[in-house]
Amino acid sequence: MHLIVDIDGTLFDNTQRLHLVPKDPSHTENWTPFNKACEDDAPIPHIINQVCKLFEMDQLSQPRLDFLTSRGADALPETHRQLSKYFDMHRGNINLYMRAMDCYLPPADYKYGMLRLMFKQGISQIKPVILFDDHPAVIDMVQKHFPFITTVQVPSQCITVTNDLDQHSKT
């Protein structure tokens, strides 16, 4: 099994960071204070538990868990610490993909490019592939371009999705 999981709004409720949403969301670096405050986000236990159960139940087929987030890579240490509270990040077949700081694409476009790259490199020879995300545009994109991926759209607990700031939101 190959699990591809979003972070903000999917695994963690970032609504407490509303005051840190940048006035100009069009540049990735403007999101640095917002992204670096991630460690204070509340976990969404039922989604974290579901991902962990799916990952653990498939140990015989070498499951893969990829976190695919639109967060800027400048928040890598904070994101790694945040995920490490609930996932064994040093275990094999667990990876974290973050937005490059010079990437200004909307979340669905960024994740489209990343998924194409992942599959072009043969990363996902493991079947089935299941993607968890809270962003409607990301779910629509995956269903349109990657019909072999099972999508699970979770109710969003991301301030940038719920406030419709998805032009350059960090989901």
C-alpha positions as CSV (number, residue, x, y, z in Angstrom):
1,M,0.0,0.0,0.0
2,H,1.2,3.5,-0.8
3,L,-0.3,6.3,1.3
4,I,0.1,9.9,0.3
5,V,-1.0,12.3,3.0
6,D,-1.4,16.0,3.3
7,I,-0.5,17.7,6.6
8,D,-2.2,21.1,7.2
9,G,-5.9,20.6,7.7
10,T,-5.7,16.9,7.1
11,L,-3.6,15.6,10.0
12,F,-3.4,18.8,12.1
13,D,-5.8,21.7,12.7
14,N,-4.0,24.9,11.9
15,T,-6.9,27.3,12.5
16,Q,-5.2,28.8,15.5
17,R,-2.6,30.3,13.1
18,L,-5.1,32.6,11.4
19,H,-3.3,35.7,12.7
20,L,-0.2,34.5,10.9
21,V,-1.7,34.3,7.4
22,P,0.4,36.7,5.3
23,K,-1.2,39.8,3.8
24,D,0.5,39.0,0.5
25,P,0.1,35.2,0.1
26,S,1.6,35.1,-3.4
27,H,5.2,34.4,-2.3
28,T,6.2,31.2,-0.5
29,E,8.6,33.0,1.8
30,N,5.8,35.2,3.1
31,W,4.4,32.1,4.7
32,T,7.5,31.4,6.8
33,P,6.0,32.6,10.2
34,F,2.7,30.8,9.5
35,N,4.5,27.5,8.6
36,K,7.1,27.6,11.4
37,A,4.3,27.9,14.0
38,C,3.0,24.4,13.0
39,E,4.2,22.6,16.2
40,D,1.3,24.3,18.1
41,D,-1.4,22.8,15.9
42,A,-3.8,20.4,17.4
43,P,-3.7,16.8,16.0
44,I,-6.7,15.4,14.2
45,P,-6.6,12.0,16.0
46,H,-9.1,10.0,13.9
47,I,-7.2,10.8,10.7
48,I,-3.8,10.2,12.2
49,N,-5.1,6.9,13.7
50,Q,-6.6,5.8,10.3
51,V,-3.3,6.5,8.5
52,C,-1.3,4.7,11.1
53,K,-3.6,1.7,11.0
54,L,-3.5,1.5,7.2
55,F,0.3,1.8,7.3
56,E,0.8,-0.8,10.0
57,M,-1.7,-3.4,8.6
58,D,0.3,-3.8,5.4
59,Q,3.7,-4.6,6.7
60,L,4.2,-7.7,4.6
61,S,4.1,-5.7,1.3
62,Q,6.6,-3.0,2.4
63,P,4.1,-0.1,2.6
64,R,5.1,3.4,1.8
65,L,4.0,6.6,3.5
66,D,4.6,9.9,1.8
67,F,3.7,13.2,3.4
68,L,3.1,15.7,0.6
69,T,2.6,19.2,1.8
70,S,2.4,22.7,0.3
71,R,4.3,24.0,3.3
72,G,7.6,25.8,2.4
73,A,10.8,23.8,3.0
74,D,12.0,26.5,5.4
75,A,9.8,24.9,8.0
76,L,11.4,21.4,7.6
77,P,12.7,21.1,11.2
78,E,9.4,22.2,12.7
79,T,7.4,19.9,10.4
80,H,9.7,16.9,11.1
81,R,9.2,17.5,14.9
82,Q,5.5,17.8,14.5
83,L,5.2,14.6,12.5
84,S,7.6,12.7,14.7
85,K,5.1,13.0,17.6
86,Y,2.8,10.6,15.8
87,F,4.9,8.8,13.2
88,D,8.2,7.0,13.3
89,M,10.0,9.3,10.8
90,H,13.2,7.3,10.9
91,R,11.5,4.2,9.7
92,G,12.0,3.1,6.1
93,N,9.5,4.0,3.5
94,I,8.3,7.2,5.2
95,N,9.1,10.4,3.3
96,L,8.3,14.1,3.6
97,Y,7.9,16.2,0.5
98,M,7.7,20.0,1.0
99,R,7.3,23.0,-1.3
100,A,10.6,24.5,-2.6
101,M,10.9,28.1,-1.5
102,D,10.9,29.4,-5.1
103,C,7.6,27.6,-5.9
104,Y,4.6,29.9,-6.1
105,L,2.1,27.5,-7.6
106,P,-1.4,27.0,-6.1
107,P,-1.6,23.8,-4.0
108,A,-3.3,21.6,-6.7
109,D,-0.8,22.6,-9.3
110,Y,2.2,22.1,-7.0
111,K,0.9,18.6,-5.9
112,Y,0.1,17.7,-9.6
113,G,3.8,18.3,-10.4
114,M,5.0,16.4,-7.4
115,L,2.7,13.4,-8.1
116,R,3.9,13.3,-11.7
117,L,7.5,13.4,-10.6
118,M,6.8,10.6,-8.0
119,F,5.2,8.3,-10.5
120,K,7.7,9.1,-13.3
121,Q,10.5,8.1,-10.9
122,G,8.7,4.8,-10.2
123,I,8.2,5.7,-6.6
124,S,4.7,4.1,-6.5
125,Q,5.0,0.6,-7.8
126,I,3.1,-0.4,-4.6
127,K,-0.6,-0.8,-5.0
128,P,-3.1,0.4,-3.9
129,V,-2.4,4.1,-3.7
130,I,-4.5,6.1,-1.3
131,L,-4.3,9.9,-1.0
132,F,-5.6,11.8,2.0
133,D,-6.2,15.6,1.5
134,D,-8.6,18.3,2.7
135,H,-8.3,20.6,-0.3
136,P,-11.2,20.2,-2.8
137,A,-9.0,21.4,-5.7
138,V,-6.3,18.8,-4.9
139,I,-8.9,16.0,-4.7
140,D,-10.4,17.1,-8.0
141,M,-7.0,17.2,-9.7
142,V,-6.1,13.7,-8.4
143,Q,-9.4,12.3,-9.6
144,K,-8.9,13.8,-13.0
145,H,-5.2,13.1,-13.7
146,F,-4.5,10.0,-11.5
147,P,-7.6,7.8,-11.6
148,F,-5.7,4.9,-10.1
149,I,-5.3,6.8,-6.8
150,T,-8.1,6.3,-4.3
151,T,-8.8,9.7,-2.8
152,V,-10.0,10.4,0.8
153,Q,-11.2,14.0,1.2
154,V,-11.3,14.8,4.9
155,P,-13.2,17.8,6.3
156,S,-10.8,20.6,6.3
157,Q,-9.3,22.0,9.5
158,C,-6.9,24.3,7.5
159,I,-7.5,28.0,7.9
160,T,-6.4,28.7,4.3
161,V,-8.9,26.2,2.9
162,T,-11.8,27.1,5.1
163,N,-11.3,30.9,4.4
164,D,-10.9,30.3,0.6
165,L,-7.3,31.6,0.5
166,D,-6.3,28.7,-1.8
167,Q,-4.6,30.9,-4.5
168,H,-1.3,30.1,-2.8
169,S,-2.5,28.4,0.4
170,K,-0.3,26.1,2.4
171,T,-2.4,22.9,2.6
